[in-house]
Amino acid sequence: MISTVTTTVTTVATIAMGATLGALATLLLILLLSAKEVSTADTRRTLTVLGRSLDVSIIPLLIVFTLIVAFKVLEVLY
């Protein structure tokens, strides 16, 4: 009985933590994409270089976002 309750609580906590991390990753992606747009729109060279260097963090987050969407679609379908 105790092992069943422990397993259930662990599963629920893991799912909640995964959803929270997914939401944080999505929010960070939105913020980085916004910062890239603002910095590349400026004519100053420093901000343009900053906009290009943000790609280093945007690309992995886009991959994570794609995986989140794919898993959510699969969750709905099955």
SVG drawing of the C-alpha trace seen along z (x, -y; Angstrom):
<svg xmlns="http://www.w3.org/2000/svg" viewBox="-6 -52 35 54">
<polyline fill="none" stroke="black" stroke-width="0.4" points="0.0,0.0 2.7,-2.5 4.7,-1.7 1.7,-2.4 1.1,-5.7 4.8,-6.6 4.9,-5.7 1.7,-7.7 3.1,-10.8 6.4,-10.5 4.7,-10.2 2.5,-13.2 5.4,-15.3 7.5,-14.4 4.7,-15.2 4.1,-18.6 7.8,-19.4 8.0,-18.5 5.1,-20.7 6.7,-23.6 10.0,-23.2 8.3,-23.1 6.4,-26.3 9.7,-28.0 11.5,-26.8 8.7,-28.2 8.7,-31.5 12.5,-31.8 12.2,-31.0 9.7,-33.8 11.8,-36.3 15.0,-35.4 13.2,-35.6 11.8,-39.1 15.3,-40.2 16.8,-39.0 14.2,-40.9 14.7,-44.1 18.5,-43.9 18.8,-43.1 16.4,-45.9 18.8,-48.5 21.6,-50.0 24.3,-49.8 26.8,-47.1 27.0,-45.9 23.3,-45.1 23.4,-43.5 26.2,-41.2 24.2,-40.4 21.2,-39.5 23.3,-37.1 24.8,-35.6 21.4,-34.8 21.0,-32.1 23.3,-29.9 20.6,-29.7 17.5,-30.0 18.3,-26.9 18.3,-24.4 15.2,-25.9 13.5,-25.6 14.3,-21.9 13.0,-21.5 9.8,-23.4 9.3,-21.1 9.6,-18.1 7.2,-19.5 4.6,-20.1 5.2,-16.7 4.7,-14.9 1.6,-16.9 0.1,-16.0 1.0,-12.3 -0.6,-12.5 -3.8,-13.8 -3.9,-11.2 -3.2,-8.2"/>
</svg>
